[in-house]
Amino acid sequence: MTKKKIRVGALIRVSDMRNKLVHQNIGTVLQLTDYKTSQKIKYERVESLSEVLWQDGTIGWILTNRLEVVDEEWRD
């Protein structure tokens, strides 16, 4: 699993642009979670997912390794 410094509240954008028709390229991270890509024990690969509120108002999940931080929310 690739760990990036992406946190809840971070302003992010899609870094790889696999699908150039995606209009949701900037958003705010709402939640982070991990999941196993296979139920088979010999494949212990775990990926990180981010739930994002996109600029067009939709909410969706995306692989965290496809994101890069634009700006982070400042908390005191």
JOCORWO-V842117 format. One record per helix or strand of 2 or more residues. SS is the DSSP state (hx for helix, st for strand). FROM is the first residue (numbers start at 0). TO is the last residue. If there is no record, write none. Layout:
# JOCORWO-V842117
SS,FROM,TO
SS,FROM,TO
This chain:
# JOCORWO-V842117
st,10,13
st,25,35
st,45,53
st,58,62
hx,63,65
st,66,70
